[in-house]
Every structure is written in C-alpha cells, then in structure tokens.
Amino acid sequence: MDTTHNYEPLYSQRPSFLNRVFLVLIAVYKKLVSPLLPGRCRFYPSCSAYAKESFEKLPFHKALFKSIWRILRCNPFSEGYFDPVIPESNDAAQTKEQL
C-alpha cells in the first residue's frame, strides 16, 4: 500500500502582501508574547501555529476568517481537539471523536 501523497499546494502563488504582514505579526507574537503566557491552547496545532499555516496556505480573507474563528473557539469551556487548517480527508467530523 502506497502511503505517499502528492498534494497540490492550495495557495500555489506567493502569499499576498497582507498575508506576509500577518505572518510577520504572528512571528512577533510567537517570539515576544507567547513565551510570557502559559501554554493553554486547547487545540492542536496551537492557535498561533494554525493562524500561521492559514496565512501560508490560504487567500487572505479565508485565512483571516479561519484564524479569528479558531481563536474565538479556544476558550476555557471548549474541549479542544485536533483541528487542522485543511482536513486531510472528508472524515473531518470524525476527527473530534477519534481524539
């Protein structure tokens, strides 16, 4: 059984100017702010890693929406779970139950 995958990049072009601005802001947050806070993200990948991947792979408007929605869901009342930017299969609904 061949387990290698040849995925096409979702965002084949170079990220837009706004995407790059947000990637810099995320890098600054991870370098300066994140070390001062306790690691409490309830999801995997962490919210900042999720936002970084979103802005690397998606058009700006989608990346911004997905990042904001993710941060809003990360709260003390959330169970948290594995939440990839792009689900690898159509079984995304099962991902929550498997973890």
C-alpha positions in Angstrom: 0.0 0.0 0.0 1.5 3.3 -1.1 1.2 5.9 1.7 2.9 8.8 -0.1 0.7 11.6 -1.1 1.2 14.2 -3.8 -0.9 17.1 -2.6 -1.2 20.2 -4.8 -0.5 23.3 -2.8 -3.7 25.2 -2.1 -2.1 28.5 -2.4 0.4 28.0 -5.3 1.3 31.6 -5.6 3.5 33.6 -3.3 1.4 34.8 -0.3 -0.1 38.3 -0.8 1.3 41.4 0.9 -1.4 41.2 3.6 -0.7 37.5 4.2 3.0 38.3 4.7 2.2 41.2 7.1 0.1 38.8 9.2 2.9 36.2 9.1 5.3 38.7 10.5 2.8 39.7 13.2 2.4 36.0 14.1 6.1 35.6 14.3 6.5 38.6 16.6 3.7 37.2 18.8 5.4 33.8 19.0 8.8 35.3 19.7 7.8 38.1 22.2 4.4 37.4 23.7 3.9 33.7 23.7 6.8 32.9 25.9 5.3 35.1 28.6 2.0 33.2 28.6 1.2 29.8 29.9 0.7 27.2 27.1 -3.1 26.8 27.3 -4.3 26.3 23.8 -6.9 23.5 23.8 -6.4 22.7 20.2 -3.7 21.1 18.1 -2.0 22.7 16.3 -1.8 25.7 18.7 -3.8 28.8 17.7 -0.7 30.7 16.5 0.5 27.7 14.5 -3.0 27.3 13.0 -3.0 31.0 12.0 0.5 30.8 10.6 -0.4 27.8 8.4 -3.7 29.5 7.3 -1.8 32.6 6.1 0.8 30.4 4.4 -1.8 28.3 2.5 -4.9 30.3 2.0 -6.0 33.6 0.5 -6.1 36.4 3.0 -9.9 36.6 3.5 -10.1 32.8 4.2 -7.0 32.8 6.4 -8.3 35.8 8.5 -11.8 34.2 8.9 -10.4 30.8 9.9 -7.9 32.3 12.3 -10.4 34.5 14.0 -13.0 31.7 14.2 -10.3 29.4 15.8 -9.3 32.0 18.4 -12.9 32.5 19.3 -13.4 28.8 19.8 -10.3 28.5 22.1 -11.7 29.2 25.5 -11.9 27.5 28.9 -15.3 26.0 28.0 -14.1 24.3 24.9 -12.9 20.7 24.9 -10.4 21.2 22.2 -9.3 18.6 19.7 -7.1 18.1 16.6 -8.2 20.8 14.2 -6.1 21.1 11.1 -6.3 24.1 8.8 -7.2 21.8 5.9 -8.7 18.4 6.9 -6.8 15.6 5.2 -10.0 13.7 4.4 -13.7 14.0 4.2 -14.0 12.5 7.7 -13.3 15.8 9.4 -16.3 15.3 11.6 -14.9 12.0 12.9 -11.6 13.7 13.9 -13.1 15.2 17.0 -14.5 11.8 18.2 -11.2 9.9 17.5 -9.2 12.1 19.9 
